[in-house]
Amino acid sequence: MEYELKYVNVFTTGKDGQLYKDKKGRPFCRVSIKVAEHGDNFVSGLFFDANCPWKVGDKVLLNISKEMYQDKEQLKFEIPRKEDKIAKHLEEINGRVLKIMLMVEQIGKAVVKPVKDDYPDLEKETGLKEGQPHPFDIEDERAVPE
């Protein structure tokens, strides 16, 4: 969801004065923000780059969720990955396709008249009952062997 940032605070170093780095040694920032949808509550998360370019008033795509941390409920944000965006678009497209297929089916039922089942009754026409072998299928005892 897109949020407008009302407050932004970026932390690049820990209490020890060292830059935050991931396991591979790449720098990241710890970020605290506030958005109107969550009032005066801080929303925390990580920005995986040396500098976080966000400033107050920016509109940013985020996934915000609640998380338990040290027996306290906190708000946490994550930046959606490209795969998440693609999956969301794919889900929307599938929904649209399903809707179109249902509409086409309804249109087809309204436009095309159903096929009449006006075949003659087998039993009345031939005297044969369903499941009974056809006379030509019965072997004739007088038939000449091949």
N, C-alpha and C positions, 0 to 999 in steps of 0.2 A: 504494500500500500504506500502511496505517496504522502509524506508528511512535510509540513513546513517547520523548520527549526526555529524555536523561540530562544534557545540558549545553547551555546556550544563551549565545551571546555576540553582541550586536548592535552593529554599527558604523554610525553615521549620518553621520560626517564623514570626509573623507580626511585624508591626512598634512598637507595644507595648511590644515586647519581648516575648510574649506568643506563645506557639506552636500552629500551625494550627490544629484545630480539627473539625470533622463533628458534626452533631446534636446528634449523639450517643456517642460522646466523643472519637472517633477513630482518630488517627493522620493521616494527609495527607501532601503532599508537593505541593508547587506551583513551576512549572518548566517552564523555558524559554529555547528554543532550536533554532538552526538554521540548515537548511538542504539545500543542493545544489539546489534543485528544486525551492526554494523560495528565492534564492539569499541571500542578507544581511538582510532580514526581520526576525524579531523575530516571533516565533510561541509559544504561551503560552497554558498551560493546567495544569491539576491537576493529581498528581500521588497518589493514595489512599493507602499509606503505610507510615511508619515512615521515611524511607529512600528510596530515588530514586537511584537505582543501575546504572543508565545510565552514560556513559562517552563518550568523543569524540571518534568517529570511530565505535561505536556500531551501528548495524543495527536493527531497531525497526519497528514493525508493528504499523502504526498510520492511523487515519482518520483525514486529515487536511481540514478545511473549513474556509470560511471568515465569520466574524461576526461583526455587528455594536455594538460599545460600546462607550458611551458618544460622539455620533455623529462622531466617527472615525471608519474606517474599520480596523479590526484586524484579524490576522490569529490565529486560535484556533486548538488545537489537542485534539483528544480523543483516548484512547486506546480501540481497538475493544474488545467487549465482546465475550465470547465463543459462545453465541447464534448467533451473527453476523457472526462468522466464519462458523458455522453450516449452517446457511441460505445461505451463499454464496456457500458453497460446494453443498448443495441441489439444488440450481439453476443451477450450472454447470452440475450436474448429470442429471437433468431434460432435459437440452439442449442436452446432449449426447444421452439420451434415445429417444428423439424426432427424432434426426438425424438417429439413427439406425432404428427406426420404418419406417421412410420414405424410407430408403435404402432397407429394407426388402420388402416393398410394391412395389418398382420399380423392384426389382429382381423377385418377384412373378409375376408381369405382363409380364416380359420378358420370364420367364421359363414356366409358365402354360398357355396353350392356352385357349382362352375364349371358354365357352360352346356354342355350336351351338344351334341356335333356329330353329331346323328343325322339330318342331311338325307340324302335319297336320293341315290344315286350318279347323276349326270347322264347318264353314258354308258349305264348299264344301263336306266334308265327311259325315255329318249327315243331312244337310239341316236345322239345327237349327241356329238361330242367337244368338249372345251373349246377355244374359239377358232374353232370352226366356226360360220358364220352360221346363224341360225334360219330354218326354211323360210318363215316368214311375212315375213321381212325380204328375201327374194330377189324381185326384180321379175319379175312374170309378163309374158311377151311378149304374152299375149292380153289384158292389162289394157287397159281403155278409158282413153285419154289424157284428162287433165283440161283 
